[in-house]
């Protein structure tokens, strides 16, 4: 009786373990294949030679410079991380913006980074906050306080979503799109997509009200991404990208794994990104529309742009991790100029610009950070209220959780004048108007009184 072949035998012949192996071994044993016949059958399962990293970093444009000692360390870390990143085999070009700051271990695309890949989508290069974006609505001569108050009454910051009684209507066309996509059609995804519509999350996301420097009109700007649906898509994308990384390029860092676009999964993931983009745009719109409806006022104008997304041009995929698209080819629904927020006490910049060899069609997305939240918190002296009053003098700054987060105050960010000066120096867009600050809303330190903490403290008291 012929000895049955095992997985160890197949691996010894130079094949990598995979889902295919179980069925292949069964086929070989059932048909008693051996010698040339077995080798010929196994040939179809031979993995291609691993794709090696670039021997040296692909050149990238540096649109940033250190203006002081504090910034030197930040800029050095950003450049070093980009140099490692640009050895990823799919990448052909890249750039960093004046608001760049590290976003993870060496080789991770920095915030304020652009990485151009050929025929590949890198989920780690758009991160979990897919389609983080900004939308502006011009409310004409409405009173800024009325707009901010109405917005405060209708928005939602912090974790989780809206309860069933306060949810916005989910458009049928959007529901159909979710249900038609492999990545988005599971029940939990749909449930979260419904409850998170009209929510803004936490961190640096905000709702900003101000007046146009040019017209005096009152304008509202929201900043947030795709919330739970985007985070879930990112997790699914990273798992598939990791499978391809192990098969195609084990030397590539895990955070830079990719999904080949010319695969069924690549096409489906690209389609899912576009649906999440539509969801995020609607996420902004419902909040802006609620303010107009509650105050029974007309909307004069509206436009938006993402600054954390993947943009396609032919077989090239531009991964913008915190970079504002200037080039119209990157925005299929462009209706106006672009928006670059800085911090709650500075204007939101309204910009236009053209593509150059060094900007790759992008501008900064904001002011960025020179130090981490923890470092910033340690650097402050005085009480939280003293720091808050000093840094928000003259503006109506609110925290939705009623707990001040000093790591979102103006001093936590890069100097706005420096970012603007470097935009001019490196040709990163022209400011055509500014939304001068009246007030803003952010999540605040919601974890201080998080429900789980309150329950824990209650249990301690009851012991």
N, C-alpha and C positions, 0 to 999 in steps of 0.2 A: 504493500500500500504506500502510495506517494506521501512523503512528509508534507504537512500543511505549512504554507508560508505564513509568517506573522508580521506584525508591524515593525518589529526589530529588524527583520530581514529587509523590509522595504527601506527603512531608514539607513541601513548599512549600505544600500545601493546608491545613497546620496540624495534621497528624497526627503523633503521637509514634511513634518507631521501636519495634517489638516483634516477637515471634515470629509474630504474625498476618500481618505485612506480606508475607512471601514468597508465601504462599498467596493472599493478596488480589490481589497484582499479577498472579500467574499467571491468576487467574479473570478479571480485567479484560481482560487481553490476549487470552485465549482466546475471550472472548465479545465482544471489540471494543466494550467499554462506553466511553461518553464523555458529556460534558455532564451533564445531569440524571440520567441512568441511572447513571453512575459515582458521582456524588455521593450518590445515594440508596443505592447499595450500600455505600459507605464509611461511611455514617452510623452503622452498627452498631459500627464500630471507634473511634468518637470517644471520647476519654478525658474523664471528667468534669473540671470545673474543679478545680485543686489545692485541697486543704483547707488553709486558712491556719492558722498558729499563733494561739492566743488572743492578743488585743491586749495583755492584761495577765495576770499570773500568777493562776491560780485560787487562792483563799484556802486555806491549809492550817494545821493546828494545830501549835504549837511547844511540845512537852513537854520542853524542855531549857533550861538556863541555865548560863552560865559561872560557875564558882565561884572561878576564879583567872585569872591572866594567861595561863597556858599554854592554858587552855581557851577563852579569848576568840577566838583565831585559829581554832581547830577549829570552834567553834559558828558563827562568821561564815561560814566556807567552806561549812559544811553548809547554812545558811540560803540563801546565795547560789545554791548549786547547786540547791536545791529550788525557788527562785523561777524559775530558768531552766527546770527540768524541768516545772513546773506551767503552762508555756505550750504544752505538747504538746496538740494539739487534742482528743484522746480523753479527757483527764483531767478529772474533776469534783470531786475532793476529795483530801486528802493529810494526812499527819502525820509528825512526826519524834519519836523517842524519846530518853531521856536518854543512851543509849549510842551516839548517832549520831556518825559520822565519815565524811569524804569517801571515795569509792570510785572516783574517776576524774576526767576532765575536767569542767569546769563544765557543769551540766545532767544529770549522771549521778545516778541515785537513790543517796543515801548509804546506807551500812550504818546500820540503825536507821531506815529510811524506809518509809513506806506510801504508795502511789499508787493511787488508785481510777480505773479506766478504764471507759468505757461501751462494751460490745460489742467489746472489743479485748483481745488478749493481747500483752503486750510482753515478748519473751524477755529483752531486756537488763535488765528490771526484776526478773527472778528470778535472773539470772546463770547461769554455768556450773554452779555448785554447787546444782543443783535439789534441793529438799526437804532441805536441810541441817537436821538434826533431832536431838532428844535422846530417849533411852529410859531409863527407870528400872525396875530389877527389885529387889524387896524379898526378900532371902534370909534373913529372920528373924534368928535369933541366931547365924548363922555367923560364924566368925572373919574379920575384914576382911583379914588377911594371906593367909589361905587363898584368899579370893575374888580378891585382886589377883594372887597367884601363878598361880592357875588361868587367870585372864584373860590374863595375860602369855604363858602357854604356848599359848593358842588364838587370840589376835588377830593382826592383820597390819597394820603401819603402813608407810608409804613408798610409792614409785611401783609401778606394775604390779599384777598380781594374783597369785593362788595358782597353784602348779604343779598339774598334774592329780592328783597323789597326795594333795594336801591340800585339794582343793576340797570345798565343802559341796554337798549334793544340791540341784539346782535344781528347784523344784516344777513339776509338769506344767501346772497351771493358769496359772502365771506364764509359762511357755514359750509356751503357747497364746495368751496375751494379747499377748506380744511379736510372735509370728508373724502375728497378725491386724491389726496396726497398720502403716500405711504408713511411719511414721517409725522404727519399731523392728524391722522384719522382716529387715533385711539380715544376712548371715552374720557380718560383723565385730562388729556390735552384739551379736548373740547370744553370740558367743565371749567378748567382754569381760564381758557380763552374768554369764556362768558363772564366769569366773576372778576377777572383782572381788567376788563375793558373799562376805561375811565379811572385808572389808578396810576400813580406816578412813582411808587417805590420809595427808596431812601437814598443815602449817599449824597452825591452832588446834584441830584435831580431837583428841579425847582419850578415854581410858577412866578414869573416876573412881570410887573406892570410898570410902565413908564411912558414918557411922551417923546414923540419924534422931535429931534433937534431942528429938522427942516420944516415940518408942517405944524408942530404943536399938537398933533393928534395923539390920542391915548392908544397905546398898544399893549397887548398882552403876549408874552412869550412863555411857552412851556418847554421843558427839557426832560425827556425820559425815553426809555427804550421799549422793548417788547415784553418786559416783565416775565411772568411765568412761562408763557408759550415759547418765547425766545430761549429762555434758559433750558427748557426741556429739549428743544430742537438741537441746541448746542451739545448737550450731553449725548444725544443719539448720534450726532455727527462725529463727535470725538471718538466714540466707540468704533464706528465704521472706519474712520481715518486710522485709528490704531491698528486695526486688522490689516489694512493696506500697508501701513508702515512696516509691520513685522514681515510682510511678504515681499515688499518692494525695496525698502530702504531702512534696514534695521539700525544703521548708523545715525539716521535723522533723529533729532531730539523729539521726545514724545509730544511736547507742546506744539511742534511744527509738523505733525503728521498731516497727510492730505488725502482727499478723495479724488481720484482721477475723474475729470469731467466727462471723459468719453466712456463712462460706464453707466449702467442703469441707475446705480445708486448716486452717481455724480449728477446725472440729469434730474433725478427726483429731489436731491438735496438743493440744487439750484432753484428748482421750482418752489420748494418749501421756503427758501429765503425770500422769494418774491411775495409769497402769501403772507409771511410774517411781516414784511415791509408794509403791505396793505393794512394788516391788522394794526400795526403801530401808528400809521397815519390816522386811522380811524380812532385810535386811542387818544390822540391829540384832539381830533375834531370834536368828539363828543363833549369834551371839557370846554372848548371854546364856544361851541354852539349852546351849551347849557347856560353860559353867562349871557349870551345875546338873548336867549329866550326868557331867562329870569328877569332881565332888565327891560325886555321888549324894545331892544335897540337894533339898528341895522349894522351890518358888517361892511366896512368900506373896502377892505382888501385882506388877502391871506396868502401866505406862502410858507414853505417849509424846506428843510433839507436834513438828511441824515448825516452823521459824521462818524459812524461806527458800522461799517458794512463792507460788502464785497461788490465791486463794480466790474462789469464785463465789457471788454472791447475786443471783438474777434476771439482769438484763442488766448488772450491775456486777461488775467483776473487781478484787479487792483484791490488789495486788502488794506483798507484804511482803518487803523486802530486809533480813532481820535484824530481825524483829519477831515476837513470840510471840502467837498468837491466843488471846484470852480468850473470845470469843464461841463458844458451842457450835455455831452454824450453820456455822462454818468447818471443823469437824472431824466427818466422818461416823462415825468409829469412836471417839469420845471415851469413855474408860474411867476417867478420873481427872483430877486437877488438872494444872496446867502446870509446866514446869521452866525455870528461868532460872539457868544457870551464870554464875559471875563470873570467878574464876581458880583455879588449883590450890590456893591456900592459903586460899580462902574457901569458905563453904558453897554448895552448889547450893540455890537457893531453890525451894520448892514453893508455888505461888501459885494463887489463884482470883481472879476479878474479873468485873465487868460492863461492858457497852458504854456509853460516854458519847459526847457530841458531839465531844469533843476527842481521845479515844483511838481512835475508830473501831472498837473491839473488839479492840485490841492492847495489848501490853505490851513492854518491852525484851526483847532476847534474850540479853543478857550485859553485860559491862562496857565493851566498845568500847575504842578507842584515841584518845589525844590527839595522838600523833605517829607517824610511820611507823616501820617496823622499823629502817630505816637510821639515822634520827635517834635512836632509842632505843639502838641498839648504840653509837653514837658518844658518847652521854651517860654510859655506864658506865665506871667505873674499877676497876682490880684485875684479877686473872686470872679466867678463865671459871669455874674451880672455886671461887674465893673468892665470886664473885657468886652462884653456884648454892647454895652452902652457906648463905649469909646469907639468901637469899630463900625457901629451902625448909626452914628449920629446923622440926623437929617433924612433918614429913610425909615419906612414902615416895614421892618423886618420881622417876620413871624415864623415860628416853628410849630408845625401841625400837631406834634406830640406834646406841645407846651413845655418841652425840655430843650434848652439851648445846646447846640452842638458847636463848640468853639472851633472844631476842625473844618467847619464850613464857613467861617468868617473870612473877611477879605485877606487877613494876614496869612492865612493858610495857603494862599496861592502865589504864583509868581507875580512880579511887578507888572501891572497892566501896561504901563508906558513902555517897558522893555519889550514886551510882546509886540506892541504896535510898531515900535521903531524897527524891530527886526522883520516884521511883515513888509515894511517899506524897503528895507535894505535888500531883502532876498526876493522881492517881487512876488509876494504872496497875497495879492488882492488889494483892491483900492476901496477905502471906506467912503460910501456915498451918503450915508446917514447914520445917526446914532439914536438909540432909544435910551433917553436919560432916565435914571432910576427914580421911581416913586416908592416902590416897595416890593417885597417878595415873600414867598412862602416856601419853606423846605421841611423835610420830614422831622429834623431835629434828632435828639438822642432818644429815640423811641424805645431802645433796649433798657433804658433806666427803669421804666415802669412796664416792661413787657409782661404780658399775662402770666407767663411761666414763673417769672421772678416774684410776682405778687402772690401766686399760689405757694411758692416755696417759703416766702416769709410768713405767710399765714400758718403753714404747717409748723414752722419753728415756734411761733407764738403759742400754738395750741398744745405743744408738747409739755 
